[in-house]
Amino acid sequence: MSKVQIYTTNWCPYCNAAKSLLHDKGVSYEEIDVTDPSLRDAMIQRAHGRRTVPQIFIGETHVGGYDDMAALERRGQLDPLLA
């Protein structure tokens, strides 16, 4: 299974939705809390300037935010990316 990393804050409802979707699929993930400014800066650089959370990476693929990941799920493209 591909490594999943998700940049989050603990007050973000979209972060919680993304984590819930991954949990429901039985996918483990590394959560990176970007309330630390240095971690947020690293996220922004890695996500090509995107500043919102969550920012989700599956392997080396930048999926984007929760809406992007949910769209992949609806199209049946999330599971192959996770494999």
N, C-alpha and C positions, 0 to 999 in steps of 0.2 A: 504494500500500500504506500502511496506517496505521502511524504511528510507535509503536514498542513500547519501553517502558521497563521494566526489571526491577531491583528493589532486591534486593541479594544480600550475602552474606558468602562468603568463599572456602572456608570449611570446611562449608558447608551442602549435604548431599546432595540436598535438594529443589531447591535453586538450580541445581545441576548438571543435574538431571533436566529442569528447565524450560528451561534453555539448550540442552540436547541436543534436546528436542522442537522448539524454534524453529529450531535449526540444521538438523535433519532436514527441516524444511519449507522451508528456504531463506530464512528470515526473518531480516533483520538487526535488531539491537536495541541500545539504549543500556543499558549495565550501570552501576548506581550502587552502589558498595560502601559499605555503611552501618556499617562498623567505625568511621567518623568519627561521633562522637556528634551533631554538628549535622545531618549527613545523615540519621541515624536518626530524629531528632526531626522532620525535614521529611517523612520517609516515614510516620511514625505519624500526623501531621496529615493528610497527603494520603489515607492509607488508612483514615480515620475511626476511628482508635484501634487498628487492628491492629498488633501489634508483631513478629509473626513474619516470617521471610523464607522464600521470596521473596514480594514483593508485585509484582504484574504489572499494568501498565497498557497498554491498546491504544487508541491515540488518547486520548480523555478518559474511556474506560470503565475502571473499576477491576475487573479480572478476579478478583483475589484471589491465592491461592497456587497452587502447582503442582497440587494436587489439583483445584482449581477449573478450571484451564486444561485439564487432562487430561479432565475431565468434559465440557467444551465440545467437545473433540476427539472424544470417543466419540459424542457426540450429533450430530456434523456441524455444529456451530455455530461452531467456531473459525475456519475458513477465511473465512466471510462477514464475520466481525468483523475479520479481518486485511486484507481487500480494500479 
